Amino acid sequence: MEKPATPDHSILDVIQRRWSPYTFADRAVEPEKTRCLLEAARWSASAFNEQPWRFILATKDNPNAYAKALGCLVEANQGWAQQAPVLILTVTRTTFIRNDNPNRVHQHDLGLAVQNLITQATSMDLFVHQMAGVDLDKVRKEYNLPSGFEPQTAIAIGYGMDPADMPDELREKEQAPRSRSPLADIVFGETWDQPSPIVKET
Ligand SMILES: Cc1cc2nc3c(=O)[nH]c(=O)nc-3n(C[C@H](O)[C@H](O)[C@H](O)COP(=O)(O)O)c2cc1C
């Protein structure tokens, strides 16, 4: 299903087409495509090229691994995410390998890597839905994370579901309009809360 952004200014098609569905087709993601997504994440920029991101990958064709990852999501997310053929739990290294100092931007760099993954996925007609609703303690325990690593988010990936196959209540949710704050609310100039003249002009 398409649910494109409605931008006020021209943006890349792949950005315009991305959205976060609650429904996924009953279709596996090809392993090579999954590798492409992870490869896209791998080539993200990161502070000092530290690459603080880590990914725990679970696919439906390995039911035990899949159930373990799914069980780490909060219940509300488990409800819909269990349709997705691929689940990823994200983890970051919170200190620099080079000197063991805290890495202030580990989550920022994870976000870059995940956005790369999403852009790659969208270009391959795959859909991605990120989740903060994760039982972090459970991830720590279930995967025995070493010290210095923190669980962060989860990601559901799959092909889109045909609206005709969606249950009525989900079709309604999927068709809900998308919205964003105007640029003038988020881009400032000389003083905080005063829109930059560049965006005020629009
Ligand atoms: C870091 C992050 C955490 C999110 N957590 C959840 C979540 O736990 N459950 C959920 O249903 N959606 C979650 N979302 C999806 C957002 O609600 C969604 O991206 C937002 O409403 C904008 O919609 P769009 O992605 O379709 O443009 C999350 C998104 C991000 C980026």
PDBQT file of the ligand as one rigid body, heavy atoms in Angstrom, charges set to zero:
ROOT
HETATM    1  C1  LIG A 301      12.826   5.420  17.231  1.00  0.00    +0.000 C 
HETATM    2  C2  LIG A 301      11.394   5.105  16.865  1.00  0.00    +0.000 A 
HETATM    3  C3  LIG A 301      10.605   4.396  17.749  1.00  0.00    +0.000 A 
HETATM    4  C4  LIG A 301       9.300   4.030  17.411  1.00  0.00    +0.000 A 
HETATM    5  N1  LIG A 301       8.590   3.227  18.257  1.00  0.00    +0.000 NA
HETATM    6  C5  LIG A 301       7.418   2.713  17.873  1.00  0.00    +0.000 A 
HETATM    7  C6  LIG A 301       6.767   1.739  18.671  1.00  0.00    +0.000 A 
HETATM    8  O1  LIG A 301       7.276   1.282  19.721  1.00  0.00    +0.000 OA
HETATM    9  N2  LIG A 301       5.566   1.268  18.222  1.00  0.00    +0.000 N 
HETATM   10  C7  LIG A 301       4.985   1.711  17.071  1.00  0.00    +0.000 A 
HETATM   11  O2  LIG A 301       3.904   1.238  16.730  1.00  0.00    +0.000 OA
HETATM   12  N3  LIG A 301       5.598   2.625  16.285  1.00  0.00    +0.000 NA
HETATM   13  C8  LIG A 301       6.801   3.128  16.641  1.00  0.00    +0.000 A 
HETATM   14  N4  LIG A 301       7.470   4.020  15.828  1.00  0.00    +0.000 N 
HETATM   15  C9  LIG A 301       6.885   4.443  14.537  1.00  0.00    +0.000 C 
HETATM   16  C10 LIG A 301       6.410   5.888  14.593  1.00  0.00    +0.000 C 
HETATM   17  O3  LIG A 301       5.203   5.977  15.309  1.00  0.00    +0.000 OA
HETATM   18  C11 LIG A 301       6.252   6.433  13.149  1.00  0.00    +0.000 C 
HETATM   19  O4  LIG A 301       7.517   6.438  12.532  1.00  0.00    +0.000 OA
HETATM   20  C12 LIG A 301       5.680   7.848  13.145  1.00  0.00    +0.000 C 
HETATM   21  O5  LIG A 301       4.343   7.837  13.586  1.00  0.00    +0.000 OA
HETATM   22  C13 LIG A 301       5.726   8.492  11.771  1.00  0.00    +0.000 C 
HETATM   23  O6  LIG A 301       5.055   7.692  10.831  1.00  0.00    +0.000 OA
HETATM   24  P1  LIG A 301       5.768   7.246   9.473  1.00  0.00    +0.000 P 
HETATM   25  O7  LIG A 301       7.005   6.458   9.866  1.00  0.00    +0.000 OA
HETATM   26  O8  LIG A 301       4.754   6.363   8.773  1.00  0.00    +0.000 OA
HETATM   27  O9  LIG A 301       6.108   8.475   8.714  1.00  0.00    +0.000 OA
HETATM   28  C14 LIG A 301       8.757   4.424  16.154  1.00  0.00    +0.000 A 
HETATM   29  C15 LIG A 301       9.559   5.165  15.272  1.00  0.00    +0.000 A 
HETATM   30  C16 LIG A 301      10.856   5.492  15.609  1.00  0.00    +0.000 A 
HETATM   31  C17 LIG A 301      11.718   6.245  14.603  1.00  0.00    +0.000 C 
ENDROOT
TORSDOF 0
